[in-house]
Amino acid sequence: MGVTTFVHEIPCSVSPSGMFKAMFVDGQTLMPKLMPRTIKSAEKLQGDGGVGTVIQINFADGPFKYEKHRTDEIDIENNFCKHTLFEGGLLADKLDAVVFEVKIEASSNGGCTVKITSHNHCQGDVGIKEEDITVGKEKAAEMCKAFDAYLTENPKPNA
């Protein structure tokens, strides 16, 4: 089993703490509202939002029915979350798991940069196609832009 790592940086116009809270504290509630064409629902299967929490994301349409993610690390003060996609979704017969490390940092324009590092644990000698990488980056950017737009329209005092 090989591991292929990719890094993707997405610029956003809102504060790092606001983006982090939206994505990792309120994400279960917000994702289906912000991306109804993609995400039908998100439900907590286990845990309290901290380490060990398991979330199932159910997709509206498309090739995948659902994904399950487990929170491995979460540091709210430093806007960092590490979580593992361990079932469903794009894993299929290509990947055993995908470990995501998400760090949200302040940018010079007053907004933030969402830095996503994905460690793709491939099955056997199976590699990842460039097309799959592009689709993954597009989905990540779409999600971040949806949160960014929501937070811009609905600013919170603590964000």
DAMO-V239189 format. One record per residue. N is the residue number from 1. RES is the residue in one small letter. SS is DSSP state (hx for helix, st for strand, lp for the rest). PHI is phi as a letter, one per 20 degrees, with the letter a starting at -180 (999 if undefined). PSI is psi as a letter, one per 30 degrees, with the letter a starting at -180 (* if undefined). Layout:
[[N,RES,SS,PHI,PSI] [N,RES,SS,PHI,PSI]]
This chain:
[[1,m,lp,999,k] [2,g,lp,d,l] [3,v,st,d,k] [4,t,st,d,k] [5,t,st,d,k] [6,f,st,c,k] [7,v,st,c,k] [8,h,st,c,k] [9,e,st,d,k] [10,i,st,c,j] [11,p,st,f,k] [12,c,st,c,l] [13,s,lp,e,f] [14,v,lp,d,l] [15,s,lp,f,l] [16,p,hx,g,e] [17,s,hx,f,e] [18,g,hx,f,e] [19,m,hx,f,e] [20,f,hx,f,e] [21,k,hx,f,e] [22,a,hx,f,e] [23,m,hx,f,e] [24,f,hx,d,f] [25,v,hx,d,e] [26,d,lp,d,g] [27,g,hx,g,e] [28,q,hx,g,e] [29,t,hx,e,e] [30,l,hx,f,e] [31,m,hx,g,e] [32,p,hx,f,e] [33,k,hx,f,e] [34,l,hx,e,f] [35,m,lp,c,h] [36,p,lp,f,f] [37,r,lp,f,f] [38,t,lp,d,e] [39,i,st,d,j] [40,k,st,f,e] [41,s,st,a,l] [42,a,st,c,k] [43,e,st,c,k] [44,k,st,e,k] [45,l,st,e,f] [46,q,st,a,k] [47,g,lp,n,a] [48,d,lp,d,g] [49,g,lp,o,f] [50,g,lp,e,a] [51,v,lp,g,k] [52,g,lp,n,f] [53,t,lp,f,k] [54,v,st,d,k] [55,i,st,d,k] [56,q,st,d,k] [57,i,st,d,k] [58,n,st,d,k] [59,f,st,e,k] [60,a,lp,f,e] [61,d,lp,b,l] [62,g,lp,o,a] [63,p,lp,f,f] [64,f,lp,d,k] [65,k,lp,e,e] [66,y,st,b,l] [67,e,st,c,k] [68,k,st,d,k] [69,h,st,c,k] [70,r,st,d,k] [71,t,st,f,k] [72,d,st,d,e] [73,e,st,b,k] [74,i,st,b,k] [75,d,st,c,j] [76,i,lp,f,e] [77,e,lp,f,e] [78,n,lp,d,g] [79,n,lp,l,h] [80,f,st,c,k] [81,c,st,b,k] [82,k,st,d,k] [83,h,st,b,l] [84,t,st,d,k] [85,l,st,e,j] [86,f,st,d,f] [87,e,st,b,k] [88,g,st,m,a] [89,g,hx,l,b] [90,l,hx,f,f] [91,l,hx,f,e] [92,a,lp,k,b] [93,d,lp,d,g] [94,k,lp,d,e] [95,l,st,c,k] [96,d,st,e,e] [97,a,st,a,l] [98,v,st,c,k] [99,v,st,d,k] [100,f,st,d,k] [101,e,st,d,j] [102,v,st,d,k] [103,k,st,c,k] [104,i,st,d,j] [105,e,st,c,l] [106,a,st,f,k] [107,s,lp,d,l] [108,s,lp,f,f] [109,n,lp,e,g] [110,g,lp,n,f] [111,g,lp,e,b] [112,c,st,b,l] [113,t,st,c,k] [114,v,st,e,j] [115,k,st,d,j] [116,i,st,d,j] [117,t,st,d,k] [118,s,st,d,k] [119,h,st,d,j] [120,n,st,e,j] [121,h,st,e,j] [122,c,st,f,k] [123,q,lp,e,k] [124,g,lp,l,b] [125,d,lp,e,g] [126,v,lp,f,k] [127,g,lp,d,l] [128,i,lp,d,k] [129,k,lp,f,k] [130,e,hx,g,e] [131,e,hx,f,e] [132,d,hx,f,e] [133,i,hx,f,e] [134,t,hx,f,e] [135,v,hx,f,e] [136,g,hx,f,e] [137,k,hx,f,e] [138,e,hx,f,e] [139,k,hx,f,e] [140,a,hx,f,e] [141,a,hx,f,e] [142,e,hx,g,e] [143,m,hx,f,e] [144,c,hx,f,e] [145,k,hx,f,e] [146,a,hx,f,e] [147,f,hx,f,e] [148,d,hx,g,e] [149,a,hx,f,e] [150,y,hx,f,e] [151,l,hx,f,e] [152,t,hx,f,e] [153,e,hx,f,f] [154,n,lp,c,i] [155,p,lp,f,k] [156,k,lp,d,k] [157,p,lp,g,e] [158,n,lp,e,g] [159,a,lp,e,*]]
